Amino acid sequence: MDNELSESEEGFCSLLKSLATPPSFTVLRVNTRLEHRDVIQHQVQEIIKKQYEGRKRPVPGVECHPLLPDVLVIPNSGPHVDLEKLKLEVIVDVTCGMAVMRGADVFAQGIMGAPVGMHVGDKVSVYADVDGTCRRGLVKQFQERKLFVGNGVAQITREALYCTEEKASGVGIKMTEALYSAPSLSNILPNLVFAQNLPSVVCGHVLNPQPGDTVLDMCAAPGGKTTHLATLMNDQGILVALDKARQKIDKILTNTARWKLHCVHSYAFDSTKACELKSTTVPPDPPPYPPESFNRVLLDAPCSALGQRPSVRNKMSLKELKSYPAYQRTLFAQAVKLLKPEGILVYSTCTFTLDENEGLMEWALTEFPFLQLVRQDPHLGGVGSRGTSLTAEQLQLLQRFDPGSPLSGTDKTPDNDTIGFFIAKFVKNTTR
């Protein structure tokens, strides 16, 4: 028992350490409908070479993933703890700071504080406001908790940030020496590449939609998985993408237009009401839909998102954390109703909690005995975690990406050094 507890504590500490750092690889999904992967690989490599001309790091190579035919992988480096901390300090919000740790430049909207007299061309050190206590327009040196994320060159003056009526936009600080060095992906071949966490790409391949299928993406924004599913379908068939927020639907429309996809039909609609017994609507017309309308359903459920990396702060309350499973069950029940007999349902989250993952699968198999967990292909992550009534065989069918697990170890690969993620795949049997 003591050994088990020690292993659990060690695993938890490893997980916390991993969550505070970015993955060691940048993953790009490529538009194989419009161009061959090797051609895109060469184009991305040339762009990165130009990016790194202003950096003091070796140019990383762009490699093809050995198992995923639509994925390019770029190794990142860091932490570079030898960086000099400069006299001029810029404070950014924590979201901006975490983006910098994954290769982004600092955009003006994320700058909370800048030194008086900062001019274009000034070399500055960039810090993330860990606790969110910095007030926009700060003049004095920030004394609260802050995380150094690297050095860069100012592309904007302090006056342009805070002393004009026009809202500042665009790149505010161009990063030249980041704590973690990774390529900047802003507007890189937007019609050919999509920056996506590897488990999210795996999720699309696990669903494996075919040309001519009728597919539902229940919680689709911002459209990464949607564009992937449509690409796997070769833009043939019907793909309905739903999300509650109108502005998020606009993002999906932008992404599908860039990728020249026409089989996607996006609607601002609450997926908890997507199935209506008396409905006569046939996809791709707007929801709600009658039962058994779709061959395949992806439920990438809203979740506590505790697997996102890097993450140095989480203000989620216990009440909020406990609220997710009930919402996920409501969505799952709708997914089951909308799925045709012999149809495939894939459920996924980007979190670690048992209640949102294995616990929800335990509930689903009890609530819907005609559902069957099935093998996933590809299966690049680990297996399900113990702690529920799921059998060892059932846990083997689940897929967990856990950056704090022993699988990650010291030999980091694109498959084990990822965000935290969970995937389950079901088939709806005809016998009920």
C-alpha positions as CSV (number, residue, x, y, z in Angstrom):
1,M,0.0,0.0,0.0
2,D,2.8,2.4,0.9
3,N,4.5,1.6,-2.4
4,E,1.3,2.3,-4.3
5,L,0.9,5.6,-2.4
6,S,4.5,6.5,-3.1
7,E,4.1,5.8,-6.8
8,S,0.9,7.8,-6.9
9,E,2.6,10.8,-5.2
10,E,5.5,10.5,-7.6
11,G,3.2,10.4,-10.6
12,F,1.3,13.4,-9.4
13,C,4.5,15.4,-8.9
14,S,5.6,14.4,-12.4
15,L,2.3,15.4,-13.8
16,L,2.4,18.9,-12.2
17,K,6.0,19.4,-13.5
18,S,5.0,18.4,-17.0
19,L,1.9,20.7,-17.0
20,A,4.1,23.7,-16.2
21,T,6.1,23.2,-19.3
22,P,5.2,23.1,-23.0
23,P,5.3,19.9,-25.1
24,S,8.8,19.2,-26.6
25,F,7.3,19.1,-30.1
26,T,5.3,21.3,-32.3
27,V,2.7,19.4,-34.4
28,L,1.3,20.5,-37.7
29,R,-1.6,18.7,-39.5
30,V,-1.3,19.2,-43.2
31,N,-4.0,19.6,-45.9
32,T,-3.4,16.5,-47.9
33,R,-6.3,17.3,-50.2
34,L,-4.5,20.3,-51.7
35,E,-0.9,19.2,-51.6
36,H,1.5,16.3,-50.8
37,R,2.9,16.2,-47.3
38,D,6.5,16.2,-48.5
39,V,5.9,19.4,-50.5
40,I,4.4,21.1,-47.5
41,Q,7.2,19.8,-45.3
42,H,9.8,21.5,-47.6
43,Q,7.8,24.8,-47.6
44,V,7.5,24.8,-43.8
45,Q,11.2,24.1,-43.4
46,E,12.1,27.1,-45.6
47,I,9.8,29.4,-43.6
48,I,11.3,28.2,-40.3
49,K,14.8,28.8,-41.6
50,K,13.9,32.4,-42.2
51,Q,12.3,32.7,-38.8
52,Y,15.4,31.5,-37.0
53,E,17.7,34.0,-38.8
54,G,17.0,36.4,-35.9
55,R,17.3,33.9,-33.2
56,K,20.3,32.5,-31.4
57,R,19.2,28.8,-31.7
58,P,19.8,26.1,-34.3
59,V,17.1,25.7,-36.9
60,P,15.0,22.7,-36.0
61,G,14.2,20.1,-38.7
62,V,10.7,19.4,-39.9
63,E,10.0,15.7,-39.9
64,C,7.1,13.5,-41.1
65,H,5.3,11.5,-38.3
66,P,6.0,7.8,-39.0
67,L,2.4,6.6,-38.3
68,L,0.1,9.6,-39.0
69,P,0.1,10.4,-42.7
70,D,-1.0,14.0,-42.3
71,V,1.3,15.2,-39.5
72,L,4.6,17.1,-39.5
73,V,6.6,17.2,-36.3
74,I,9.1,19.9,-35.2
75,P,11.3,19.5,-32.1
76,N,11.3,22.4,-29.7
77,S,14.1,23.2,-27.2
78,G,14.5,24.5,-23.7
79,P,14.3,25.6,-21.0
80,H,17.2,28.0,-21.9
81,V,18.0,29.0,-18.4
82,D,21.2,30.9,-19.4
83,L,19.2,33.8,-20.9
84,E,20.2,37.3,-19.7
85,K,17.3,39.2,-18.0
86,L,17.2,42.7,-19.3
87,K,16.6,46.0,-17.6
88,L,13.5,46.8,-19.6
89,E,10.6,44.5,-18.5
90,V,7.3,43.9,-20.3
91,I,4.5,42.2,-18.4
92,V,2.0,40.1,-20.4
93,D,-1.2,38.2,-19.3
94,V,-0.8,34.6,-18.5
95,T,-2.5,33.4,-21.6
96,C,-0.1,35.4,-23.8
97,G,2.8,34.1,-21.7
98,M,1.8,30.5,-22.2
99,A,1.5,31.1,-26.0
100,V,5.1,32.5,-26.0
101,M,6.3,29.3,-24.4
102,R,4.9,27.4,-27.4
103,G,6.6,29.7,-30.0
104,A,4.3,32.7,-30.4
105,D,5.4,36.3,-30.5
106,V,3.7,38.8,-28.1
107,F,0.7,40.4,-29.5
108,A,-0.2,43.9,-28.4
109,Q,-3.5,42.9,-26.8
110,G,-1.6,40.7,-24.3
111,I,0.7,43.4,-23.0
112,M,-0.4,44.5,-19.5
113,G,2.6,46.7,-18.6
114,A,5.5,48.3,-20.4
115,P,8.3,50.6,-19.3
116,V,8.0,54.4,-19.8
117,G,9.8,55.5,-22.9
118,M,9.7,52.0,-24.6
119,H,10.5,52.6,-28.2
120,V,10.3,50.4,-31.3
121,G,13.6,48.4,-31.5
122,D,14.2,48.3,-27.7
123,K,15.3,45.0,-26.4
124,V,13.1,43.8,-23.5
125,S,12.5,40.9,-21.2
126,V,9.0,39.5,-21.2
127,Y,7.3,38.2,-18.0
128,A,3.9,36.5,-17.6
129,D,1.7,37.8,-14.8
130,V,1.1,34.4,-13.0
131,D,-1.8,35.5,-10.8
132,G,-3.5,38.1,-13.0
133,T,-2.9,41.0,-10.7
134,C,-1.2,43.4,-13.1
135,R,-3.3,46.3,-14.1
136,R,-3.2,47.3,-17.8
137,G,-0.9,50.2,-18.4
138,L,1.4,49.6,-15.4
139,V,4.3,52.0,-15.3
140,K,6.3,50.8,-12.3
141,Q,8.3,47.5,-12.2
142,F,5.9,44.7,-11.5
143,Q,6.6,43.2,-8.0
144,E,4.0,40.4,-7.9
145,R,4.5,36.8,-9.0
146,K,5.9,36.7,-12.6
147,L,7.4,34.1,-14.9
148,F,10.2,35.0,-17.2
149,V,9.4,33.6,-20.7
150,G,12.2,35.2,-22.8
151,N,13.6,38.3,-24.5
152,G,12.5,40.1,-27.6
153,V,12.4,43.4,-29.5
154,A,9.6,45.9,-29.1
155,Q,7.6,46.5,-32.3
156,I,5.4,49.2,-30.7
157,T,5.8,52.1,-28.3
158,R,4.3,52.4,-24.9
159,E,2.3,55.5,-26.1
160,A,0.8,53.5,-29.0
161,L,-0.3,50.8,-26.5
162,Y,-1.9,53.0,-23.9
163,C,-2.1,56.7,-24.9
164,T,-4.2,56.6,-28.1
165,E,-7.9,56.1,-28.8
166,E,-7.0,53.5,-31.4
167,K,-6.8,50.0,-30.0
168,A,-3.3,48.5,-30.5
169,S,-3.1,45.3,-32.5
170,G,-0.5,43.1,-34.2
171,V,2.8,41.9,-32.9
172,G,4.0,44.0,-29.9
173,I,7.1,42.2,-29.0
174,K,9.0,40.0,-31.5
175,M,10.6,37.2,-29.5
176,T,14.3,36.6,-30.3
177,E,15.3,34.5,-27.3
178,A,12.5,32.4,-25.7
179,L,12.8,30.4,-22.6
180,Y,11.4,27.5,-24.7
181,S,12.3,27.8,-28.4
182,A,9.6,26.8,-30.9
183,P,8.6,28.0,-34.3
184,S,6.1,30.9,-34.6
185,L,3.0,29.6,-36.4
186,S,1.1,32.8,-37.0
187,N,-0.2,32.8,-40.6
188,I,2.2,30.0,-41.7
189,L,0.6,28.5,-44.9
190,P,-3.0,28.9,-43.4
191,N,-4.6,26.9,-46.3
192,L,-2.1,24.0,-45.9
193,V,-1.2,23.6,-42.3
194,F,-3.1,23.6,-39.0
195,A,-1.3,23.7,-35.6
196,Q,-2.9,21.0,-33.6
197,N,-2.0,18.9,-30.5
198,L,-1.2,15.4,-31.6
199,P,-3.9,13.7,-29.5
200,S,-6.5,15.8,-31.3
201,V,-5.2,14.6,-34.6
202,V,-5.3,11.0,-33.3
203,C,-8.9,11.6,-32.3
204,G,-9.9,12.3,-35.9
205,H,-8.2,9.2,-37.2
206,V,-9.9,7.1,-34.5
207,L,-13.3,8.2,-35.7
208,N,-12.1,7.6,-39.3
209,P,-15.0,9.1,-41.3
210,Q,-15.3,7.9,-44.8
211,P,-16.3,9.7,-48.0
212,G,-20.1,9.7,-48.3
213,D,-20.7,9.5,-44.5
214,T,-23.1,11.7,-42.6
215,V,-21.0,12.9,-39.6
216,L,-21.8,15.1,-36.6
217,D,-19.2,17.2,-34.7
218,M,-21.1,18.2,-31.6
219,C,-18.8,20.7,-30.0
220,A,-16.9,21.8,-33.0
221,A,-15.2,25.2,-32.3
222,P,-12.7,26.4,-33.3
223,G,-12.8,23.9,-36.1
224,G,-9.5,22.0,-36.0
225,K,-11.1,18.6,-35.7
226,T,-13.9,19.6,-38.1
227,T,-11.5,20.4,-40.9
228,H,-9.6,17.2,-40.1
229,L,-12.8,15.1,-40.4
230,A,-13.8,16.8,-43.6
231,T,-10.3,16.2,-45.1
232,L,-10.5,12.5,-44.1
233,M,-13.8,12.4,-45.9
234,N,-12.1,13.9,-49.0
235,D,-14.8,16.6,-48.7
236,Q,-17.4,14.1,-49.8
237,G,-20.5,13.5,-47.7
238,I,-22.2,15.6,-45.0
239,L,-20.4,17.0,-41.9
240,V,-22.6,19.0,-39.5
241,A,-20.6,21.1,-37.0
242,L,-22.4,22.5,-34.0
243,D,-21.4,25.0,-31.3
244,K,-23.5,27.2,-29.1
245,A,-21.6,30.5,-29.7
246,R,-22.2,32.4,-33.0
247,Q,-18.7,33.9,-32.9
248,K,-17.2,30.4,-32.6
249,I,-19.1,29.3,-35.7
250,D,-17.6,32.2,-37.6
251,K,-14.1,30.8,-36.7
252,I,-15.2,27.3,-38.0
253,L,-16.4,29.0,-41.3
254,T,-13.1,30.8,-41.6
255,N,-11.1,27.6,-41.2
256,T,-13.2,25.5,-43.6
257,A,-13.0,28.3,-46.2
258,R,-9.2,28.4,-45.9
259,W,-9.0,24.6,-46.5
260,K,-11.5,24.8,-49.4
261,L,-13.9,22.4,-47.7
262,H,-17.5,22.4,-48.9
263,C,-19.1,19.4,-47.1
264,V,-19.1,21.2,-43.7
265,H,-22.4,22.8,-42.6
266,S,-22.0,24.8,-39.4
267,Y,-24.7,26.0,-37.1
268,A,-24.9,27.9,-33.8
269,F,-26.9,25.5,-31.8
270,D,-26.9,23.9,-28.3
271,S,-26.0,20.2,-28.8
272,T,-27.8,19.2,-25.6
273,K,-31.0,19.8,-27.7
274,A,-29.7,18.4,-31.0
275,C,-32.0,15.4,-31.1
276,E,-35.8,15.9,-31.3
277,L,-38.0,12.9,-31.6
278,K,-40.6,14.6,-33.8
279,S,-38.1,16.4,-36.0
280,T,-38.3,15.6,-39.7
281,T,-35.1,17.6,-40.5
282,V,-32.5,15.7,-42.6
283,P,-28.8,16.7,-42.4
284,P,-27.4,19.0,-43.7
285,D,-30.4,21.2,-42.9
286,P,-30.3,23.0,-39.5
287,P,-30.9,21.1,-36.3
288,P,-32.6,19.6,-34.3
289,Y,-32.5,16.1,-35.9
290,P,-34.5,13.0,-35.5
291,P,-32.9,10.0,-33.8
292,E,-30.4,7.9,-35.8
293,S,-29.4,10.6,-38.3
294,F,-25.6,10.1,-38.3
295,N,-23.2,7.4,-39.2
296,R,-20.5,8.8,-37.0
297,V,-20.5,11.3,-34.1
298,L,-17.6,13.1,-32.5
299,L,-18.2,14.4,-29.0
300,D,-15.1,16.3,-28.0
301,A,-16.8,17.4,-24.8
302,P,-16.4,20.6,-22.9
303,C,-14.3,19.7,-19.9
304,S,-12.1,21.0,-17.1
305,A,-9.2,21.2,-19.6
306,L,-6.7,20.3,-16.9
307,G,-4.5,18.6,-19.5
308,Q,-3.6,21.8,-21.4
309,R,0.1,22.7,-21.5
310,P,1.8,24.8,-20.5
311,S,-0.3,25.9,-17.5
312,V,1.0,27.7,-14.5
313,R,-2.3,28.8,-13.0
314,N,-5.7,27.4,-12.6
315,K,-8.5,29.3,-10.9
316,M,-11.2,26.7,-11.3
317,S,-13.3,26.1,-8.2
318,L,-14.2,22.6,-6.9
319,K,-17.8,23.4,-7.7
320,E,-17.0,24.2,-11.3
321,L,-14.8,21.1,-11.6
322,K,-17.7,18.9,-10.4
323,S,-20.2,20.4,-12.8
324,Y,-18.6,19.0,-15.9
325,P,-19.7,15.3,-15.7
326,A,-23.4,16.1,-15.6
327,Y,-23.1,18.3,-18.7
328,Q,-21.0,15.6,-20.5
329,R,-23.6,13.0,-19.7
330,T,-26.4,15.1,-21.3
331,L,-24.3,15.6,-24.4
332,F,-23.4,11.9,-24.5
333,A,-27.0,10.9,-24.3
334,Q,-27.8,13.1,-27.3
335,A,-24.9,11.6,-29.2
336,V,-26.2,8.1,-28.6
337,K,-29.7,9.0,-29.8
338,L,-28.4,10.6,-33.0
339,L,-26.2,7.7,-33.9
340,K,-27.4,5.1,-36.4
341,P,-27.2,1.4,-35.6
342,E,-23.7,0.1,-36.2
343,G,-22.5,3.7,-36.1
344,I,-19.3,4.9,-34.4
345,L,-19.2,7.4,-31.5
346,V,-15.9,8.9,-30.3
347,Y,-15.8,10.7,-27.0
348,S,-12.8,12.8,-26.0
349,T,-11.6,15.3,-23.4
350,C,-8.4,17.3,-22.7
351,T,-8.4,16.5,-19.0
352,F,-7.3,13.9,-16.5
353,T,-10.1,13.6,-14.0
354,L,-11.6,10.1,-13.6
355,D,-15.2,11.4,-13.4
356,E,-14.9,13.0,-16.8
357,N,-13.2,10.1,-18.5
358,E,-13.3,6.5,-17.2
359,G,-16.1,7.3,-14.8
360,L,-18.2,8.7,-17.6
361,M,-17.5,5.6,-19.7
362,E,-18.6,3.4,-16.8
363,W,-21.9,5.3,-16.6
364,A,-22.3,5.1,-20.4
365,L,-21.9,1.4,-20.6
366,T,-24.5,0.9,-17.8
367,E,-26.9,3.5,-19.2
368,F,-26.6,2.3,-22.8
369,P,-25.9,-1.5,-22.7
370,F,-26.1,-1.7,-26.5
371,L,-22.9,0.4,-26.7
372,Q,-19.7,-1.5,-27.1
373,L,-16.2,-0.2,-26.5
374,V,-13.9,-1.1,-29.4
375,R,-10.3,-1.0,-30.3
376,Q,-8.8,2.3,-31.5
377,D,-6.6,2.7,-34.5
378,P,-4.2,4.4,-34.1
379,H,-3.5,3.8,-30.4
380,L,-0.4,6.0,-29.6
381,G,-1.2,6.8,-26.0
382,G,-1.5,4.8,-22.8
383,V,-4.5,2.9,-21.6
384,G,-7.3,3.8,-19.2
385,S,-6.8,4.4,-15.5
386,R,-8.0,2.2,-12.7
387,G,-10.6,3.4,-10.2
388,T,-13.9,2.4,-11.7
389,S,-15.7,-0.9,-12.4
390,L,-14.3,-1.1,-16.0
391,T,-12.5,-4.3,-16.6
392,A,-8.8,-4.6,-17.5
393,E,-9.9,-5.5,-21.0
394,Q,-12.0,-2.4,-21.3
395,L,-9.3,-0.2,-19.9
396,Q,-7.0,-1.5,-22.7
397,L,-9.5,-0.2,-25.3
398,L,-9.3,3.4,-23.9
399,Q,-6.6,5.8,-24.9
400,R,-5.0,8.2,-22.4
401,F,-2.2,10.7,-23.2
402,D,-0.6,11.5,-19.8
403,P,2.6,13.6,-19.9
404,G,3.2,12.7,-16.2
405,S,3.1,8.9,-16.7
406,P,6.1,6.6,-16.8
407,L,5.5,6.2,-20.6
408,S,6.8,9.8,-21.0
409,G,10.0,9.0,-19.1
410,T,13.2,10.7,-20.2
411,D,12.9,9.6,-23.9
412,K,10.5,12.2,-25.0
413,T,8.7,11.6,-28.3
414,P,5.9,13.4,-30.2
415,D,3.6,10.6,-29.0
416,N,4.3,10.7,-25.3
417,D,5.1,14.4,-24.6
418,T,1.8,15.9,-25.4
419,I,-1.1,17.6,-23.7
420,G,-3.2,15.5,-21.4
421,F,-6.0,13.8,-23.4
422,F,-8.6,11.0,-23.3
423,I,-10.3,9.1,-26.1
424,A,-12.9,6.4,-26.1
425,K,-14.5,4.7,-29.2
426,F,-17.9,3.0,-29.2
427,V,-20.0,1.1,-31.7
428,K,-23.8,1.1,-31.4
429,N,-25.0,-2.4,-31.7
430,T,-28.4,-3.2,-33.3
431,T,-29.5,-5.5,-30.5
432,R,-30.8,-3.6,-27.6
